[in-house]
Amino acid sequence: MSFSPAMALGLSPELRAEYLVAQAKAIQRFLGSARGKPWPTPFAKAHVEITETQIFVWWGGPTFDQAVERLRPVERDELGRSRVA
């Protein structure tokens, strides 16, 4: 997933989350197209949660722990806290 340049624009938390969901959906479409069938499952939804310390991205279940597929949690400090607050 690409976190910049959009994450450095000073967007509201809601718009940052919307951007990350759009990125997650793009990954889902790309992998589904490359595989020739839906990825990870036909009805998996992309999800994003941004906390004080981490960004969680997953597909499938309603929570990160119930995900069908997920990215490793990204520490916000990896991105520079001021750009993702």
Secondary structure, 3 states (H helix, E strand, C coil): CCCCCHHHCCCCHHHHHHHHHHHHHHHHHHHHHHHCCCCCCCCCCEEEEECCCEEEEEEECCCHHHEEEECCCEEHHHHCHHHHC
